Each structure stands twice: as C-alpha cells, then as structure tokens.
C-alpha cells in the first residue's frame, strides 16, 4: 500500500515537472 502510494506520488511529481518544464 505504501509502495503504491509512493509510486503514485513520484509519477505525479514527474508529470508536474514535465508541465512546469
């Protein structure tokens, strides 16, 4: 459960970085 949440958070961060970049 924690691992899934962490993966989701990382994926969201990558998307935000792509949008910001």
VEXDRENZA-625488 format. One record per atom (N, C-alpha, C): residue in one letter; atom name; x negated, y negated, z negated. Coordinates in pm, whole numbers. Layout:
BEGIN
+---+----+--------+--------+--------+
! r !  a !      u !      v !      w !
+---+----+--------+--------+--------+
! a ! CA !      X !      Y !      Z !
...
+---+----+--------+--------+--------+
***
This chain:
BEGIN
+---+----+--------+--------+--------+
! r !  a !      u !      v !      w !
+---+----+--------+--------+--------+
! x !  N !    -85 !    120 !      0 !
! x ! CA !      0 !      0 !      0 !
! x !  C !    -89 !   -126 !      0 !
! x !  N !   -185 !   -128 !    -91 !
! x ! CA !   -274 !   -244 !    -97 !
! x !  C !   -354 !   -256 !     33 !
! x !  N !   -400 !   -143 !     83 !
! x ! CA !   -480 !   -145 !    205 !
! x !  C !   -397 !   -201 !    321 !
! x !  N !   -272 !   -160 !    331 !
! x ! CA !   -185 !   -207 !    439 !
! x !  C !   -166 !   -358 !    426 !
! x !  N !   -141 !   -404 !    305 !
! x ! CA !   -121 !   -549 !    284 !
! x !  C !   -248 !   -625 !    323 !
! x !  N !   -363 !   -570 !    286 !
! x ! CA !   -489 !   -637 !    318 !
! x !  C !   -507 !   -644 !    471 !
! x !  N !   -477 !   -533 !    539 !
! x ! CA !   -490 !   -532 !    685 !
! x !  C !   -397 !   -634 !    747 !
! x !  N !   -274 !   -641 !    695 !
! x ! CA !   -178 !   -737 !    749 !
! x !  C !   -229 !   -879 !    727 !
! x !  N !   -282 !   -903 !    610 !
! x ! CA !   -332 !  -1038 !    579 !
! x !  C !   -449 !  -1074 !    672 !
! x !  N !   -538 !   -978 !    693 !
! x ! CA !   -653 !  -1004 !    781 !
! x !  C !   -604 !  -1032 !    922 !
! x !  N !   -507 !   -952 !    968 !
! x ! CA !   -456 !   -972 !   1104 !
! x !  C !   -393 !  -1110 !   1117 !
! x !  N !   -318 !  -1150 !   1015 !
! x ! CA !   -254 !  -1283 !   1018 !
! x !  C !   -361 !  -1392 !   1021 !
! x !  N !   -467 !  -1372 !    944 !
! x ! CA !   -575 !  -1471 !    941 !
! x !  C !   -639 !  -1483 !   1079 !
! x !  N !   -658 !  -1370 !   1145 !
! x ! CA !   -719 !  -1372 !   1279 !
! x !  C !   -629 !  -1448 !   1375 !
! x !  N !   -500 !  -1425 !   1367 !
! x ! CA !   -405 !  -1494 !   1455 !
! x !  C !   -411 !  -1644 !   1429 !
! x !  N !   -412 !  -1683 !   1302 !
! x ! CA !   -418 !  -1825 !   1267 !
! x !  C !   -548 !  -1886 !   1320 !
! x !  N !   -656 !  -1811 !   1310 !
! x ! CA !   -785 !  -1863 !   1357 !
! x !  C !   -779 !  -1882 !   1509 !
! x !  N !   -720 !  -1788 !   1580 !
! x ! CA !   -709 !  -1799 !   1726 !
! x !  C !   -626 !  -1922 !   1763 !
! x !  N !   -517 !  -1942 !   1691 !
! x ! CA !   -428 !  -2056 !   1720 !
! x !  C !   -502 !  -2186 !   1690 !
! x !  N !   -573 !  -2189 !   1575 !
! x ! CA !   -644 !  -2310 !   1536 !
! x !  C !   -762 !  -2336 !   1630 !
! x !  N !   -828 !  -2228 !   1673 !
! x ! CA !   -945 !  -2243 !   1759 !
! x !  C !   -904 !  -2287 !   1897 !
+---+----+--------+--------+--------+
***
